[in-house]
């Protein structure tokens, strides 16, 4: 896997990425520091300090973020290494039908763009949220196929790229985070 870095990963860049993750989750889910801390089994001070870029977040908490808020939640951090999280066993690769996950995601988008849909031909954020699990499965399937084609898959040739988040179906990185 090519992990060429544009800029060196520094503590400052790491902390800024973690702060973006926390801000995106809080904004998207309407959570306070205390509420987010409860979901992640840590203190509100830990969340506040990470949000303010005053300290680094424990890696175990980063894993809990990915588990609680879904695949892609920590992608802004992983982007420092030019990678992103790919859920294991998603996207149809387990049953040999990655194209099915891609087609299901595409079908959902096409339905939204129908003139008779909620917003006509314009796709709304609310409509996208309704098919978020399908979009994520489609993205995972594409990532798996790309990894296989570029030789980045596991030894069996069918595995996913690096990473592996929980498949809670909730959340993910926000649009501003590049997901």
BAKE-193345 format. One record per residue: residue number from 1; residue in three letters; chain; x, y, z of N, C-alpha, C in turn. Coordinates in steps of 0.05 Angstrom, whole numbers, plus 5000, padded with zeros to 4 digits. Example, Ala and Ser with C-alpha at 12.3 -4.5 7.8 and 13.67 -1.06 7.14 Angstrom:
REM residues 2
1 Ala A 5264 4886 5156 5246 4910 5156 5264 4934 5156
2 Ser A 5257 4955 5142 5273 4979 5143 5258 5001 5157
This chain:
REM residues 179
1 Unk A 5017 4977 5000 5000 5000 5000 5018 5025 5000
2 Unk A 5012 5043 4983 5027 5068 4982 5017 5087 5004
3 Unk A 5035 5093 5022 5028 5111 5043 5046 5136 5043
4 Unk A 5054 5144 5019 5071 5167 5016 5056 5191 5028
5 Unk A 5072 5206 5043 5060 5228 5058 5067 5255 5045
6 Unk A 5047 5272 5041 5052 5298 5030 5068 5315 5050
7 Unk A 5060 5315 5074 5072 5330 5096 5078 5311 5118
8 Unk A 5099 5316 5134 5105 5298 5156 5082 5300 5177
9 Unk A 5076 5277 5189 5056 5276 5210 5069 5287 5235
10 Unk A 5058 5309 5245 5068 5321 5270 5046 5318 5291
11 Unk A 5054 5323 5316 5034 5323 5338 5013 5344 5332
12 Unk A 5020 5367 5322 5001 5388 5316 4981 5379 5295
13 Unk A 4990 5366 5274 4972 5357 5253 4954 5335 5264
14 Unk A 4965 5317 5280 4950 5295 5292 4927 5307 5309
15 Unk A 4934 5326 5327 4915 5338 5345 4893 5354 5329
16 Unk A 4901 5367 5308 4882 5382 5292 4862 5362 5278
17 Unk A 4872 5340 5269 4854 5320 5257 4835 5308 5277
18 Unk A 4844 5302 5301 4827 5292 5322 4806 5313 5330
19 Unk A 4814 5338 5331 4795 5360 5337 4774 5362 5316
20 Unk A 4781 5358 5290 4761 5358 5269 4741 5335 5272
21 Unk A 4752 5312 5279 4734 5288 5283 4714 5294 5305
22 Unk A 4723 5304 5328 4706 5309 5350 4685 5331 5343
23 Unk A 4694 5352 5330 4676 5374 5322 4655 5363 5303
24 Unk A 4663 5347 5284 4643 5336 5264 4623 5319 5277
25 Unk A 4631 5301 5296 4612 5284 5310 4594 5300 5327
26 Unk A 4604 5319 5342 4588 5335 5360 4567 5351 5343
27 Unk A 4576 5363 5321 4558 5379 5304 4536 5361 5292
28 Unk A 4545 5338 5280 4526 5321 5266 4505 5309 5285
29 Unk A 4514 5300 5309 4496 5286 5327 4486 5304 5349
30 Unk A 4494 5330 5349 4484 5349 5369 4492 5342 5398
31 Unk A 4517 5332 5401 4527 5323 5427 4544 5344 5441
32 Unk A 4542 5346 5467 4560 5362 5483 4585 5346 5488
33 Unk A 4606 5358 5500 4630 5344 5507 4622 5321 5527
34 Unk A 4605 5327 5546 4597 5307 5566 4583 5284 5553
35 Unk A 4564 5290 5535 4549 5268 5522 4567 5250 5505
36 Unk A 4585 5263 5490 4604 5248 5474 4622 5231 5492
37 Unk A 4631 5242 5514 4648 5228 5533 4634 5203 5544
38 Unk A 4608 5206 5550 4593 5183 5560 4592 5161 5539
39 Unk A 4588 5168 5514 4586 5148 5493 4613 5134 5489
40 Unk A 4635 5148 5495 4662 5137 5491 4675 5127 5516
41 Unk A 4661 5128 5538 4671 5118 5564 4697 5132 5571
42 Unk A 4696 5159 5571 4719 5175 5580 4708 5200 5593
43 Unk A 4726 5217 5602 4716 5241 5616 4711 5264 5596
44 Unk A 4693 5282 5604 4687 5305 5588 4712 5322 5584
45 Unk A 4729 5323 5604 4755 5337 5602 4773 5326 5580
46 Unk A 4772 5300 5577 4788 5288 5556 4778 5297 5529
47 Unk A 4752 5297 5525 4740 5306 5500 4747 5336 5495
48 Unk A 4742 5352 5516 4747 5381 5514 4777 5386 5506
49 Unk A 4795 5373 5520 4824 5377 5515 4831 5369 5486
50 Unk A 4820 5347 5477 4825 5338 5450 4813 5357 5430
51 Unk A 4789 5367 5435 4775 5386 5417 4791 5412 5416
52 Unk A 4803 5420 5438 4818 5445 5439 4847 5441 5430
53 Unk A 4854 5416 5422 4881 5409 5413 4902 5413 5435
54 Unk A 4893 5410 5460 4911 5413 5482 4926 5387 5489
55 Unk A 4916 5365 5480 4929 5339 5486 4922 5319 5465
56 Unk A 4937 5297 5464 4931 5276 5445 4911 5256 5457
57 Unk A 4895 5245 5440 4874 5226 5449 4885 5198 5449
58 Unk A 4878 5183 5470 4887 5156 5473 4877 5139 5449
59 Unk A 4894 5122 5438 4886 5106 5415 4861 5089 5420
60 Unk A 4857 5080 5445 4834 5064 5451 4808 5080 5447
61 Unk A 4809 5106 5453 4786 5123 5449 4781 5127 5420
62 Unk A 4802 5129 5404 4798 5131 5375 4784 5107 5364
63 Unk A 4792 5083 5373 4778 5059 5365 4749 5059 5373
64 Unk A 4744 5069 5397 4716 5070 5407 4700 5090 5390
65 Unk A 4713 5112 5380 4699 5130 5362 4690 5116 5337
66 Unk A 4709 5100 5326 4702 5086 5301 4680 5065 5306
67 Unk A 4681 5052 5329 4660 5032 5335 4633 5046 5340
68 Unk A 4633 5068 5354 4608 5081 5362 4596 5097 5339
69 Unk A 4612 5109 5321 4601 5127 5301 4605 5116 5273
70 Unk A 4614 5092 5270 4614 5079 5245 4640 5081 5228
71 Unk A 4642 5064 5208 4665 5065 5191 4669 5092 5178
72 Unk A 4693 5102 5180 4700 5128 5168 4700 5150 5189
73 Unk A 4692 5145 5213 4691 5166 5233 4718 5178 5239
74 Unk A 4739 5161 5238 4766 5172 5243 4782 5176 5218
75 Unk A 4769 5176 5195 4783 5180 5170 4799 5206 5168
76 Unk A 4790 5228 5181 4807 5253 5180 4835 5248 5192
77 Unk A 4836 5231 5212 4862 5224 5224 4878 5206 5206
78 Unk A 4865 5186 5195 4879 5167 5178 4888 5180 5152
79 Unk A 4874 5202 5144 4882 5216 5120 4910 5228 5122
80 Unk A 4920 5231 5146 4948 5241 5149 4967 5221 5137
81 Unk A 4960 5196 5135 4976 5175 5123 4965 5167 5095
82 Unk A 4947 5183 5085 4934 5179 5059 4920 5152 5058
83 Unk A 4906 5144 5079 4890 5120 5080 4864 5126 5093
84 Unk A 4846 5107 5093 4821 5110 5108 4812 5083 5118
85 Unk A 4794 5084 5136 4785 5059 5149 4765 5045 5131
86 Unk A 4769 5019 5129 4751 5002 5113 4740 4980 5131
87 Unk A 4714 4979 5134 4703 4958 5151 4708 4930 5140
88 Unk A 4716 4912 5157 4720 4884 5148 4693 4871 5145
89 Unk A 4691 4854 5124 4666 4839 5120 4643 4856 5109
90 Unk A 4650 4879 5098 4629 4896 5086 4633 4897 5056
91 Unk A 4613 4908 5043 4615 4913 5014 4612 4888 4997
92 Unk A 4602 4866 5008 4597 4843 4992 4621 4825 4986
93 Unk A 4645 4833 4996 4668 4817 4989 4667 4790 5003
94 Unk A 4653 4788 5026 4652 4762 5040 4637 4741 5024
95 Unk A 4617 4749 5009 4601 4730 4994 4608 4731 4964
96 Unk A 4629 4746 4957 4638 4747 4929 4622 4764 4911
97 Unk A 4605 4782 4922 4588 4798 4905 4591 4828 4911
98 Unk A 4615 4839 4908 4618 4867 4914 4602 4885 4896
99 Unk A 4597 4876 4871 4581 4892 4853 4553 4897 4863
100 Unk A 4542 4878 4878 4515 4881 4888 4513 4905 4907
101 Unk A 4533 4908 4925 4533 4931 4943 4535 4957 4928
102 Unk A 4551 4958 4907 4554 4982 4891 4528 4989 4877
103 Unk A 4516 4969 4866 4490 4973 4851 4468 4982 4871
104 Unk A 4467 4971 4895 4447 4979 4914 4450 5009 4921
105 Unk A 4475 5017 4926 4481 5045 4932 4473 5063 4909
106 Unk A 4481 5056 4885 4475 5071 4861 4445 5073 4856
107 Unk A 4431 5051 4860 4402 5050 4857 4388 5070 4876
108 Unk A 4398 5072 4901 4387 5091 4920 4390 5119 4911
109 Unk A 4414 5126 4900 4419 5153 4890 4402 5159 4866
110 Unk A 4399 5140 4848 4383 5144 4824 4354 5149 4831
111 Unk A 4343 5134 4851 4316 5138 4860 4312 5166 4871
112 Unk A 4332 5176 4885 4331 5203 4896 4330 5225 4875
113 Unk A 4343 5219 4852 4345 5239 4831 4321 5239 4813
114 Unk A 4302 5221 4818 4278 5220 4802 4262 5246 4806
115 Unk A 4249 5255 4785 4234 5280 4787 4212 5278 4809
116 Unk A 4202 5254 4814 4181 5250 4833 4191 5247 4862
117 Unk A 4217 5248 4866 4227 5245 4894 4222 5270 4910
118 Unk A 4229 5268 4936 4224 5289 4956 4232 5317 4946
119 Unk A 4256 5319 4935 4267 5345 4927 4270 5347 4897
120 Unk A 4255 5330 4883 4259 5330 4854 4286 5318 4846
121 Unk A 4298 5329 4827 4324 5319 4817 4347 5325 4836
122 Unk A 4343 5344 4854 4364 5351 4874 4364 5331 4897
123 Unk A 4387 5321 4904 4390 5301 4925 4395 5317 4951
124 Unk A 4378 5312 4971 4381 5325 4997 4398 5309 5017
125 Unk A 4409 5322 5036 4424 5309 5058 4406 5289 5072
126 Unk A 4381 5297 5077 4362 5279 5090 4358 5253 5074
127 Unk A 4355 5256 5048 4352 5232 5031 4377 5214 5033
128 Unk A 4400 5227 5032 4425 5211 5033 4427 5196 5060
129 Unk A 4419 5209 5081 4420 5196 5107 4403 5171 5108
130 Unk A 4382 5170 5093 4364 5147 5092 4378 5123 5079
131 Unk A 4397 5127 5062 4411 5105 5049 4440 5104 5057
132 Unk A 4447 5116 5079 4475 5116 5088 4487 5088 5091
133 Unk A 4473 5068 5102 4486 5042 5103 4492 5031 5075
134 Unk A 4475 5035 5056 4480 5026 5029 4503 5041 5016
135 Unk A 4505 5067 5021 4527 5083 5010 4553 5073 5022
136 Unk A 4554 5068 5048 4578 5058 5061 4586 5030 5050
137 Unk A 4566 5013 5047 4572 4986 5036 4583 4988 5008
138 Unk A 4572 5006 4992 4581 5010 4965 4610 5021 4964
139 Unk A 4615 5040 4982 4642 5051 4984 4662 5030 4992
140 Unk A 4654 5013 5011 4672 4992 5021 4677 4972 4998
141 Unk A 4656 4966 4982 4660 4947 4960 4679 4959 4939
142 Unk A 4676 4984 4933 4695 4997 4914 4723 4997 4925
143 Unk A 4726 5004 4951 4753 5003 4963 4765 4975 4962
144 Unk A 4749 4955 4966 4759 4928 4965 4768 4921 4937
145 Unk A 4752 4928 4917 4760 4922 4890 4785 4937 4881
146 Unk A 4787 4962 4890 4810 4978 4883 4835 4966 4897
147 Unk A 4832 4958 4922 4855 4946 4936 4864 4921 4923
148 Unk A 4845 4904 4914 4852 4879 4900 4866 4885 4874
149 Unk A 4855 4905 4859 4866 4911 4833 4895 4922 4835
150 Unk A 4900 4937 4856 4926 4950 4859 4945 4933 4876
151 Unk A 4937 4909 4884 4954 4891 4899 4956 4899 4928
152 Unk A 4937 4914 4938 4937 4923 4966 4922 4905 4984
153 Unk A 4908 4885 4973 4891 4867 4990 4908 4849 5006
154 Unk A 4895 4833 5023 4909 4814 5040 4922 4792 5024
155 Unk A 4935 4774 5038 4949 4752 5025 4931 4735 5008
156 Unk A 4906 4733 5015 4887 4717 4999 4879 4731 4974
157 Unk A 4885 4757 4972 4877 4772 4948 4849 4782 4949
158 Unk A 4834 4776 4970 4807 4785 4971 4800 4802 4995
159 Unk A 4820 4808 5011 4814 4823 5035 4812 4852 5030
160 Unk A 4806 4867 5051 4803 4896 5049 4830 4909 5053
161 Unk A 4829 4936 5050 4853 4952 5055 4857 4954 5085
162 Unk A 4876 4970 5093 4882 4972 5121 4859 4984 5136
163 Unk A 4859 4979 5162 4838 4990 5179 4816 4970 5183
164 Unk A 4797 4977 5199 4774 4959 5203 4758 4971 5225
165 Unk A 4736 4984 5218 4719 4996 5238 4695 4979 5244
166 Unk A 4681 4987 5264 4656 4974 5270 4636 4980 5249
167 Unk A 4617 4963 5246 4596 4968 5226 4570 4975 5240
168 Unk A 4571 4996 5255 4547 5003 5270 4526 5015 5252
169 Unk A 4534 5025 5229 4515 5038 5211 4508 5066 5219
170 Unk A 4522 5077 5240 4517 5104 5249 4539 5122 5240
171 Unk A 4533 5146 5233 4552 5167 5230 4573 5161 5209
172 Unk A 4597 5173 5215 4619 5173 5196 4630 5200 5195
173 Unk A 4649 5205 5178 4662 5231 5176 4642 5250 5162
174 Unk A 4644 5275 5168 4627 5294 5156 4637 5302 5129
175 Unk A 4620 5317 5114 4628 5326 5087 4653 5343 5088
176 Unk A 4656 5360 5108 4679 5377 5109 4704 5361 5115
177 Unk A 4702 5337 5125 4725 5320 5130 4733 5304 5106
178 Unk A 4719 5307 5084 4726 5293 5060 4716 5265 5057
179 Unk A 4697 5257 5072 4686 5230 5070 4664 5230 5050
